[in-house]
Amino acid sequence: MDLNIRAEDWAQVRQDLLKFDPALYRSLRKTLRDVGQIGVDGVREMLAMGSPDGGPDEGTNRAALAAGTRAAVSFAKRGGSVRIVTSGSKLSAEHRALLAAYNTRSWRHPVFGNRDNWDDQAGRPYFYGPIRKAGKKEMAEGIQAAVNDAVRAMGAR
């Protein structure tokens, strides 16, 4: 189930909420982040499973990526969103490189550090599967309900 709220509707809801009651706007943003947490939990769960190919992994890379994963809410004029993002700002240089690799379509790396044997690995949409499994439909319904509730709250006052 894909949820599409027109960009101008996101911007208008934001503008109306800020004029009407900034606390209601903050509440909507928090609710949307909470809904996005479903996807964050799915990504973190997948990262906790260990290396997908069974290779050596002491877990520090995947734990660092899990720690940097969060839900981000935007009400930009060109379109709003609830995105699941993994930020590199809190990661070490090594982990930022791994994050950059996962965010590309594919990347090459030496197999178990052997520079004579390289392999291609799929990057994006590496985290899409866990987000979908975690409850894409539930997240879409939660986003729609949160926006509808905020608009109704404005109309009730």
BELRA-V139385 format. One record per residue. SS is DSSP state (helix for helix, strand for strand, loop for the rest). NEAR is the number of other C-alpha atoms within 12 Angstrom. D_LAST is the distance of its C-alpha to the last C-alpha in Angstrom with 2 decimals. Layout:
ss	near	d_last
SS	NEAR	D_LAST
SS	NEAR	D_LAST
This chain:
ss	near	d_last
loop	11	32.40
loop	14	31.31
loop	18	27.68
loop	17	27.21
loop	23	24.03
loop	17	25.05
helix	18	25.41
helix	18	23.42
helix	23	20.45
helix	32	20.63
helix	23	20.91
helix	24	18.05
helix	36	15.64
helix	33	17.00
helix	20	16.74
helix	23	13.13
helix	29	12.18
helix	22	14.54
helix	14	13.24
helix	21	9.55
loop	21	10.42
helix	18	14.07
helix	17	13.84
helix	27	11.78
helix	31	14.58
helix	20	17.23
helix	21	16.04
helix	35	16.34
helix	31	19.74
helix	23	20.90
helix	28	20.05
helix	37	21.92
helix	28	24.81
helix	26	24.95
helix	36	25.25
helix	38	27.94
helix	32	29.73
helix	33	31.04
helix	39	33.10
helix	38	34.11
helix	30	35.45
helix	29	37.38
helix	36	39.01
helix	30	39.88
helix	25	41.35
helix	27	43.49
helix	30	44.67
helix	23	45.65
loop	19	48.02
loop	20	50.64
loop	18	52.54
loop	16	52.19
loop	11	55.92
loop	11	57.07
loop	12	58.38
loop	15	58.70
loop	17	55.37
loop	14	55.00
loop	20	51.23
helix	20	50.51
helix	26	49.55
helix	31	47.19
helix	26	45.72
helix	28	45.08
helix	37	43.31
helix	33	41.19
helix	28	40.24
loop	28	39.15
strand	34	36.92
strand	28	33.13
strand	32	29.98
strand	26	28.80
strand	28	25.46
strand	24	25.47
strand	31	23.08
strand	19	26.04
loop	17	26.01
loop	15	28.76
strand	20	26.95
strand	27	25.05
strand	32	26.63
strand	38	26.94
strand	30	30.64
strand	35	33.09
strand	31	35.29
strand	33	38.32
loop	25	38.68
loop	25	42.17
loop	18	41.33
loop	17	42.01
loop	24	44.99
loop	18	48.67
helix	14	50.53
helix	17	52.02
helix	26	48.69
helix	22	47.16
helix	21	50.06
helix	28	49.36
helix	32	45.69
helix	23	46.81
helix	24	49.21
helix	29	46.64
loop	24	44.43
loop	19	47.29
loop	16	48.36
strand	18	51.55
strand	21	53.66
strand	19	57.21
strand	21	58.38
strand	14	61.67
strand	16	62.04
loop	16	62.14
loop	13	63.01
strand	10	66.09
strand	11	66.19
strand	10	68.76
strand	12	66.37
strand	14	63.03
strand	16	60.33
strand	16	57.32
strand	22	54.01
strand	18	50.86
loop	21	47.98
loop	17	44.76
loop	18	43.18
loop	25	44.46
loop	33	41.09
helix	23	39.63
helix	20	41.33
helix	24	39.91
helix	33	36.36
helix	26	36.82
helix	20	38.42
helix	26	35.75
helix	25	33.07
helix	28	32.26
helix	20	30.67
helix	23	28.67
helix	35	27.50
helix	28	26.56
helix	22	24.57
helix	26	22.83
helix	35	21.94
helix	25	20.58
helix	20	18.53
helix	29	17.10
helix	36	16.13
helix	21	14.69
helix	23	12.63
helix	33	11.26
helix	27	10.52
helix	15	8.91
helix	22	6.65
helix	23	5.67
helix	13	5.59
helix	9	3.81
loop	10	0.00
